[in-house]
């Protein structure tokens, strides 16, 4: 099934060419080619169908790389799961590649992306994967993770942290996941919205830090980050249980940020509906705290049983902004949780990076504050 795509504002978001492009093109012709790092980012996972398309005429290929034909520009088509493979327009195959011609963009779901598209069957339907150059992927991620109007030094710190995180995940997934390296959702990965979140400021942050990652003992680190900690980040073992020498608790600079001060009120029934096996909740007790007053263990007592949530489960089970909170009982029997912070509290605080940049810190100083004992290392694509 074919649909016309709205494309009027697309080209206003494309990175502008610079005067030195001609020189670079000449250099490419006379110098050995340097390999780029490609990421596989799952945009739609385990769905029955997905809309795909291209801003320019796109070549459609099968699993052997054989060209099956072309999709017209600025139109979208439904790729659908069928027994043994995928159906796309008039073709059926075990999988499909959609490769735009020229400098075209691909359309997946409801957004435009750089790179090309792989549509592949999975046990639960279809997965659409954006194969994209790492640096071009970061053009979008920086604008998704931070406000592009923030100080450039904060954006550059985010670029290096995001590049490092992406390569860490890529390396981890290569041995266990044959389809993709990362997804696009913030609950598990980095925010990736395609070209809509690109801007001149994100281009500058990525380009000026190109190829730079954080390492510890010559290994790429797990460079996690969060919105804000509420005054102090955490040691990783107090959140995830494991120990990493570079994810150590440090003073933060994100106090008095509105998004980082929160209050949640729960009825006993509401908590019972989210925590299986406890029934109607009678009491909530913080059983263990980190040295910086985050809840490491939360005991929930109900009329059908008691359950203890540990570490990150404290936040995710109740869908809280953070684990740094106090519990009070409301007059109506409700439970009022008043907290600080937004996220797991590990690694770089994005609002902390913003405030440090506002005070004059550069991106290396910001990164050195939040990730202990790390080195800045250029990557060598393979």
Phi, psi and omega in degrees: 000135188248140178226145175279136182262141173282126191223010190295324185262004186298311189287346174288347182258000183277141181302131180291146174283151180245166183299336186270006181298320180299319177296317180297320180296319176297320181295322179298325182289331185254349183250153177300143180291140177254129183293144175257160178268125180256132174255147175251109185247118179284118180266315174238131183236130173055052178247162179282328179206158181212140178276134180224158178183193183205150178283337174239171175305132184244140174274134177256127181236156177263190186293341179270356184088003179286133179286127180262340183153200184227148170261136179292154181292150172061029174231152178241154182226151174273123166269130186234144177286134175226162178305121177085004180169219187224142172250131179219115183054242183265004185251155170226137183202169177294330175197168178227141166256137174239113187239111181290148176277159178060224179258036184288164177248157177255154180246125179225123180071266179219022183219160178262142182223156169282170175085212181227173186239136169246125174249119189223140179286146174232178182298333184250014179139235181237152171232130178255120186244128175269114174271115189219146175299138184306312184293323177289325172302318182292331176308321181278317185300318182299317178288338176279324184275330181229157171291123184295349178273357180292166180305142183300326180294325175292320179295322179292321175299319178295321180299314181292319179295318181291321177297316180298315180298317181298318180288326175298313179294320179301314180295320181293320184281336185300332181270347187232341185235106183283356188253314183213162180263320181217165168255192183244006186264144185286345182291332181236336185229213177256156181284120182228108185250007184079201190290345182297334181259012174277154177198167177304326180291324178287326175300315182296318181296319181287314185295321183284348177244016189310131175077004183264131179226168178259133179230158173226122186053043177067019176238140179297135184269164171276089189271065181290158179210168184209170184292310181194151183257342183086029174117338180198129176284176186245159167284140187299326182293339179278352180245309184251353176092331180269165181247129174231128188293340183263347178260076182250152181292135178221159174299141181246169184230044185237023178290160176063024172265124186303318182294344186259003173246123188216157176223131175234135178244129181238139168279158177304322180291324181295317178294318179299327179288337181265337181245106185293141171091359181256338180074215179285121189282131179260328185204151174230126185228129173282106186277330181215137179241151172286170176300345183245025169072023169271149184280117177269330180217130182236120180265125180247119185252122179234176181284354178245353179162177181236141178224141178247120176268137183242142171056229185295338178298333177302318182281314188286325182295322181260003179055052179267159177290328182203178176257005179266092184207165173241148181252129175231151180265128177282162181297333181269011181090358178285169177246124183252118179254119180248122190223171176233147175096165180212106181117188185283347177080016181251145176071217187282131169273123183291319176291327174297319177298319177302310183292323176296319177296322178297331179275358176107002178288143175269175188294328179289323176294321178297311181295319180294334178287318187269336179240113190274133174072019183268162176241150174270121190229136174282137179280156178237098183302142177248000000 
